[in-house]
Amino acid sequence: MKKTALAVSCLAMFAATAHAQSSVTLYGILDEGFNWNSNSGGHNLYNLTSGVMQGSRWGLKGAEDLGGGFKAIFVLENGFDLSNGSLGQKNYRGSTQGLMFGRQAYVGVSSAYGTVTLGRQYESIVDYVGQFEAATQWGGFLSSHPGDLDNFNNLYRANNAIKYTSVNYGGLTFGGLYSLGGVAGEPTRNQVWSVGANYAQGPVSFSAAYLNARNPNVGFFGDNGASAAVTPAASTIASPVYSGYASAHTYQVIGAGGSFKLGAATIGATYSNIQFKNLGDTATSGPNPLGYQGNAKFNNAEVNFKYQITPALLVGAAFDYTKGDSVSSAAGSTGGVKYYQGALGIDYFLSKRTDVYLIGVYQKASGTDSTGSTAVASITNLTPSTSDRQSTVRAGIRHKF
């Protein structure tokens, strides 16, 4: 009897210890506000929108100590529209659905050698370079690069992904991701891979990363919504900045960014080279109504500035320039395109978890866009303008829990 009681006590103690070494956290962000758009398909637009400064979300994350310095970890993160309660991550053109855990969904193991995770995840451009863009700091997606064509603001995630993230080696961190295409007999079709690194020491931080997506219209741009309906028959890209390049066999981004902090001020800059390579792959990638051939190339550069006036009050400014080269087509070639964009923002923290903010963005376009038409201003995630100019102002509130 005493032996049985002792055994039960030991098991109870072991269970209590195991429970103490495990944790599950519920977290989230609620972001809602009022928008004004100077030209939404030819008209002024006033509306409420959700998730501009940061995407509205709720999530669960957890860890279990496995012993020997190893931990099992997981994240399940749902995006949603606070304005109407619908699911988020439905960027696929024509999709009325969203994904239950469309922001992130992964499980893995961490240790002193780094972390390996499996599932739907962020790629390396987002992890390492995106942090230096104004949009991820104080400008929201409205100030992201036109159409978020370099994915700095995380418009697209990678499904079926295996990811490695290093520990910090004296300020240096690095990692990479590989997403399996999942097509029988064609291991490279729809695949995505990326690598990146960051070095931060004192007031200086800089990063570089590379992203390569095969058959991007189907395997990368199209995997944000009802992915079962995505085929090469239609473009899944909403932005006219690059929707005409759906037939690209490969989408490639080379990105770099950095910042320097001087007291309460921070100066930052980013650069990206974006290529839609081997246009004309209508069999496995997407449609090509203008008969594009060769590569479509963009270069983007941003400079930004923010100043912490008080611990509760931040102001920011940014300028972004995008240039697209001419592209060969069945009718000859396009003349290239340029986008100029400026952004201003102010953010006031009412508490550690709640802030109110104001963002203004202005964009001007010139040249010929990917659709073969005269370029129109197209601020990210807004209905494109009918002219070469577009302005928007956002007043919002954000609460974190």
C-alpha positions in Angstrom: 0.0 0.0 0.0 2.8 2.4 0.9 4.6 1.5 -2.3 1.5 2.3 -4.3 1.0 5.6 -2.5 4.6 6.5 -3.1 4.3 5.7 -6.8 1.1 7.8 -7.2 2.9 10.7 -5.4 5.9 10.4 -7.7 3.6 10.4 -10.8 1.7 13.4 -9.5 5.0 15.3 -8.9 6.2 14.4 -12.4 2.9 15.5 -14.0 3.1 18.8 -12.1 6.7 19.3 -13.2 5.9 18.5 -16.8 3.0 21.0 -16.7 5.2 23.7 -15.3 7.6 23.2 -18.2 4.9 23.7 -20.8 3.1 26.9 -21.8 0.4 28.0 -24.1 -0.3 31.7 -24.8 -3.3 33.4 -26.3 -2.5 36.7 -28.0 -3.9 39.1 -30.6 -4.1 42.5 -32.2 -7.3 44.5 -33.0 -6.7 47.2 -35.5 -9.6 49.3 -36.9 -10.0 52.8 -38.3 -11.5 55.3 -40.8 -10.1 55.7 -44.3 -10.4 58.3 -47.0 -9.3 57.5 -50.5 -9.1 60.4 -53.0 -9.7 58.2 -56.1 -11.2 54.7 -55.7 -12.1 53.7 -59.2 -12.8 57.3 -60.0 -14.6 58.3 -56.8 -13.8 59.5 -53.3 -14.3 56.7 -50.8 -14.9 56.9 -47.0 -15.0 53.6 -45.2 -13.9 51.6 -42.1 -11.1 49.1 -42.7 -9.4 46.6 -40.5 -5.7 45.7 -40.0 -3.8 48.6 -41.6 -1.0 49.3 -39.1 -0.9 45.6 -38.3 -3.2 42.8 -39.5 -6.0 42.1 -37.0 -5.4 38.6 -35.6 -5.6 36.2 -32.7 -3.3 33.3 -32.1 -2.0 30.5 -29.9 1.7 29.8 -29.3 3.2 27.2 -27.0 6.3 25.5 -25.9 7.2 22.3 -24.1 10.5 21.5 -22.6 11.8 18.2 -24.0 15.0 18.2 -22.0 18.6 18.6 -23.0 18.0 22.1 -24.2 15.3 21.1 -26.7 11.8 22.5 -26.8 8.8 21.6 -28.9 7.1 24.8 -30.2 4.0 25.7 -32.2 2.1 28.8 -33.5 -1.5 28.9 -34.9 -2.4 32.4 -36.0 -5.7 33.5 -37.5 -6.2 36.7 -39.5 -9.6 38.4 -39.6 -11.4 41.5 -40.7 -12.6 43.4 -37.7 -15.1 45.4 -39.8 -17.2 42.5 -40.7 -15.8 39.5 -38.9 -14.7 37.6 -42.0 -11.5 35.5 -42.3 -8.4 37.2 -43.6 -5.8 36.1 -46.1 -8.0 36.0 -49.1 -5.9 37.9 -51.6 -6.4 35.5 -54.4 -8.4 37.4 -57.0 -12.0 36.4 -57.0 -11.8 34.4 -53.7 -14.6 34.9 -51.3 -12.9 32.6 -48.7 -10.2 33.1 -46.3 -7.9 30.7 -44.4 -8.6 29.6 -40.8 -4.9 30.0 -39.8 -3.8 32.0 -42.8 -1.2 34.2 -41.1 0.9 31.4 -39.7 0.5 27.7 -38.8 3.6 25.7 -37.8 5.2 23.2 -35.4 8.8 22.5 -34.7 11.7 22.1 -32.3 14.1 24.7 -31.0 17.5 24.2 -29.4 20.9 25.8 -28.8 21.6 25.0 -32.5 18.7 26.9 -33.8 15.0 26.3 -34.6 13.4 24.1 -37.3 9.7 24.5 -38.0 7.2 23.0 -40.5 4.0 24.5 -41.9 2.7 27.8 -43.3 5.4 30.4 -42.5 7.0 33.8 -43.4 9.9 33.6 -45.9 13.3 35.3 -45.4 12.6 38.6 -47.1 9.9 39.2 -44.5 12.0 37.9 -41.6 15.2 39.8 -42.3 14.6 42.9 -44.6 11.0 43.7 -44.1 11.6 45.2 -40.6 13.4 48.2 -42.2 10.5 49.3 -44.3 8.3 52.2 -43.0 5.2 50.0 -43.5 6.2 47.5 -40.8 7.2 50.2 -38.3 4.6 53.1 -38.4 3.1 53.3 -41.9 1.0 50.2 -42.2 0.4 48.4 -45.5 -0.8 51.7 -47.1 2.8 52.8 -47.2 4.3 49.5 -48.4 6.0 49.4 -51.8 3.4 49.5 -54.7 1.4 46.3 -54.6 4.0 45.0 -52.1 5.7 43.8 -55.2 8.8 42.7 -53.2 6.8 41.2 -50.3 8.6 43.3 -47.7 5.2 43.9 -46.0 4.3 40.1 -45.9 1.4 40.1 -48.4 2.3 36.5 -49.3 3.3 33.5 -47.1 4.8 30.1 -48.0 2.8 26.9 -47.6 4.3 23.4 -47.0 7.5 25.0 -45.7 10.5 23.8 -43.8 12.3 26.6 -42.1 15.5 27.0 -40.1 16.3 30.0 -37.9 19.7 30.3 -36.2 20.4 31.5 -32.7 22.1 34.8 -32.2 25.9 34.7 -32.7 27.2 38.0 -31.4 24.6 40.0 -33.2 24.4 37.8 -36.3 21.3 35.8 -37.1 20.5 33.9 -40.3 18.1 31.4 -41.7 16.3 29.9 -44.7 13.1 28.4 -45.9 12.1 25.7 -48.5 8.5 25.2 -49.6 7.7 21.9 -51.3 5.6 22.3 -54.5 3.7 19.1 -53.9 3.3 18.2 -57.6 3.9 14.5 -58.3 6.8 13.9 -60.7 7.8 17.6 -60.7 9.6 18.4 -57.5 10.6 22.0 -58.5 7.1 23.1 -59.7 5.5 25.6 -57.3 8.5 25.5 -55.0 9.6 28.5 -52.9 13.0 29.0 -51.3 14.6 31.9 -49.5 17.7 32.7 -47.4 18.6 35.8 -45.3 20.8 37.2 -42.5 20.8 40.1 -40.1 23.5 41.8 -38.2 22.7 44.1 -35.3 25.2 45.8 -33.0 24.6 48.9 -31.0 22.8 51.6 -33.0 23.5 49.8 -36.4 21.4 47.0 -38.0 21.4 45.7 -41.5 20.0 42.7 -43.4 20.1 41.0 -46.8 17.8 38.3 -48.2 16.9 36.4 -51.3 13.6 34.9 -52.4 12.9 32.6 -55.4 9.4 31.3 -56.2 8.7 28.9 -59.1 5.4 29.3 -60.9 4.5 32.1 -58.6 1.0 32.9 -59.9 -0.1 29.4 -58.6 2.4 28.4 -55.9 3.1 31.8 -54.1 0.7 34.6 -55.0 -2.3 32.2 -55.3 -1.8 30.4 -52.0 -3.4 33.1 -49.8 -7.0 32.2 -50.4 -9.0 29.3 -51.9 -5.9 27.6 -53.2 -7.7 24.6 -54.5 -9.3 26.9 -57.2 -5.9 28.3 -58.3 -4.9 27.3 -61.8 -2.7 28.8 -64.5 -5.8 29.9 -66.4 -6.2 33.2 -64.5 -4.0 35.7 -62.8 -4.2 35.6 -59.0 -2.6 39.1 -58.6 -4.8 42.1 -57.9 -2.3 44.9 -58.3 -1.9 46.3 -61.9 1.8 47.0 -60.9 2.6 43.4 -61.8 -0.7 41.5 -62.5 0.2 41.3 -66.2 3.3 39.2 -65.3 1.3 36.1 -64.1 3.0 34.0 -66.8 6.4 34.3 -65.2 8.1 31.0 -64.6 10.1 32.4 -61.7 9.6 35.3 -59.3 12.9 36.5 -57.7 13.6 39.2 -55.1 17.0 40.4 -53.8 16.5 42.7 -50.9 18.6 44.6 -48.4 17.9 47.1 -45.7 19.4 48.8 -42.7 19.0 51.5 -40.0 21.0 53.7 -37.8 19.7 55.0 -34.4 20.9 58.3 -33.1 19.3 59.2 -29.8 15.6 59.4 -30.3 15.9 59.4 -34.2 16.2 56.4 -36.5 17.2 56.6 -40.2 16.5 53.6 -42.4 16.7 52.6 -46.0 15.8 49.6 -48.1 16.6 48.4 -51.6 15.0 45.6 -53.7 15.5 44.2 -57.2 12.5 42.3 -58.3 12.3 40.1 -61.4 9.5 38.2 -63.1 11.6 35.8 -65.1 10.9 33.7 -68.3 7.6 35.3 -69.1 5.2 33.2 -71.3 4.9 30.1 -69.2 1.1 29.7 -69.7 1.2 25.9 -69.1 2.2 25.9 -65.5 2.2 29.6 -64.3 -0.5 31.9 -65.7 -2.1 33.8 -68.6 -0.1 36.0 -70.9 -2.7 38.0 -73.0 -0.1 40.6 -74.1 2.4 38.0 -75.2 5.2 39.1 -72.9 8.6 37.5 -73.4 11.9 37.5 -71.4 12.0 39.2 -68.0 10.2 42.0 -66.3 12.5 43.9 -63.9 11.8 46.4 -61.1 14.1 48.3 -58.8 12.8 49.8 -55.6 14.5 52.2 -53.1 13.1 53.6 -49.9 14.4 56.1 -47.3 12.6 56.6 -44.0 12.9 58.4 -40.8 11.2 58.2 -37.4 11.6 60.2 -34.2 10.4 59.3 -30.7 9.4 62.7 -29.4 8.3 61.2 -26.1 8.1 57.6 -24.9 4.4 57.8 -26.0 4.6 59.8 -29.2 6.3 58.8 -32.5 6.4 60.6 -35.9 7.6 59.2 -39.2 8.2 60.1 -42.8 9.2 58.0 -45.8 9.8 58.3 -49.6 9.7 55.4 -52.0 10.7 55.2 -55.6 9.9 52.2 -57.9 11.2 51.8 -61.5 10.1 49.1 -63.9 12.1 48.5 -67.1 10.5 48.0 -70.5 9.3 44.5 -71.3 9.2 42.7 -74.7 5.7 41.8 -75.9 3.9 40.6 -79.0 3.2 44.2 -80.0 6.8 45.3 -79.4 7.7 46.5 -75.9 6.2 48.6 -73.1 7.9 51.9 -72.2 8.6 51.1 -68.6 6.9 52.5 -65.5 7.7 54.6 -62.4 6.0 55.1 -59.1 6.8 57.9 -56.6 5.3 57.5 -53.1 5.5 59.6 -49.9 4.1 58.8 -46.5 3.7 60.6 -43.1 2.6 59.1 -39.8 2.1 59.8 -36.2 1.5 57.3 -33.5 0.4 58.0 -29.9 0.4 55.3 -27.2 -2.4 55.6 -24.7 -0.9 52.7 -22.8 1.5 49.8 -23.4 -1.2 47.9 -25.3 -3.3 50.6 -26.9 -2.4 53.3 -29.4 -4.1 55.7 -31.8 -2.4 56.7 -35.1 -2.8 58.8 -38.3 -1.2 57.9 -41.6 -1.2 59.8 -44.9 0.1 58.4 -48.3 0.4 60.0 -51.7 1.4 58.1 -54.9 2.1 59.3 -58.5 2.6 56.9 -61.4 3.9 57.4 -64.9 4.6 55.2 -68.0 3.0 51.9 -68.9 2.1 49.3 -66.3 2.0 45.5 -66.5 -1.5 45.5 -68.1 -0.2 47.4 -71.1 -2.2 50.5 -70.1 -1.1 54.0 -69.0 0.0 53.5 -65.4 -2.4 54.6 -62.7 -1.6 55.2 -59.0 -2.3 52.0 -57.0 -1.6 52.2 -53.3 -1.3 48.7 -51.8 -4.6 47.0 -51.1 -6.7 49.9 -52.3 -8.8 50.0 -55.5 -6.5 51.6 -58.1 -7.0 55.2 -59.1 -8.4 56.1 -62.6 -5.6 58.7 -62.9 -1.9 58.9 -62.2 -2.4 60.2 -58.7 -3.9 58.8 -55.5 -4.0 59.9 -51.9 -5.3 58.2 -48.7 -5.6 59.2 -45.1 -6.1 56.7 -42.2 -7.1 57.4 -38.6 -7.0 54.2 -36.5 -6.8 52.6 -33.1 -4.8 49.4 -32.3 -5.1 47.2 -29.2 -2.9 44.3 -28.3 -3.6 41.5 -25.9 
